[in-house]
Amino acid sequence: MITVISGTNRQSSQTLLFAAHFAAQIRALGQEVQLLDLAELRIDFFSEDMYNPKAMSPELLALQRKFVLGVEKFAIFAPEYNGSYPGVLKMFIDGISVNEYSSIFKGKHVALVGVASGRAGNLRGMDHLGACINHMGGWVLPNKLPLSNIGSLVENDELTDKDTINALKAHAEQLIAA
């Protein structure tokens, strides 16, 4: 099973559009895939007790079990927020790390995709996120995919840029082969 994560809690984010397209490509390549949209997380999952495994939110624990623990591979789509990745993604990783830490990323392959309206495709944010995942024992694929100027890649809420579609497919194939 592969989990694709849309790593922002911003409603109607274009990050979700790219993540959903990627998940569809994974499915078309014959793999089981599920999509986790962090915009669906409730903010009360994250409280002063979030680092206490005995006080972990039951809903967050259920998300961890469904989208993280039994998963073999991940693709994380991280938009650029202030030169890094969104705080909600970091809080999600921190929140689930108190329970079964060694089963979260350890030994699992992770594809990173940076999403940005600017020209760098969140390269710096993918480096920050990759370092976090590496620290937790995950294997970040070496070919991180930066998607830049995303407004020019989409028309009527649909990914239309052929080069980007092909790049996402190649990234999906690399993750499957890992």
Secondary structure, 3 states (H helix, E strand, C coil): CEEEEECCCCCCCHHHHHHHHHHHHHHHCCCCEEEEEHHHCCHHHCCCCCCCHHHCCHHHHHHHHHHHHCCCEEEEEEECECCECCHHHHHHHHHHCCCCHHHCCCCCEEEEEEECCCCCCCHHHHHHHHHHHHHCCCEECCCCEEECCHHHHEECCEECCHHHHHHHHHHHHHHHHC
